[in-house]
Amino acid sequence: MIVRLVLWLAALFDRHMARSSASTPQPPNPLPDQGLDEMIICSLPSVSYNAEADARLAECAICLMEFVDGDVTRVLPHCGHGFHVSCVDRWLRCHSSCPSCRGSVVAEEGCYK
């Protein structure tokens, strides 16, 4: 009789725990966004801005300043978004994605393509 009572209480407790954990949503564990290694950042191509050649780039989406001829810019290889080198390098030290589209900056092997 006591064994049945203990088993019944254990089953009741299990059912209660299953309901409470199902009704309480658990927050997702987001992966921390780690920045890129300085060597990878420096390996990304940088070019001097030329308004005639780079008509599709008008302003840096990080600092919101318009590009002027001679600005050193970095165009990310996968998405083609461009930024001032100083702006995007600071971003990439803390993040591994494009600040505009959040696309990955590096390939799986750890270097850009």
Beta strands, then each sheet from edge to edge (+ up, - down):
strand 1: 46-48
strand 2: 72-75
strand 3: 82-84
sheet 1: 1+ 2- 3+
end
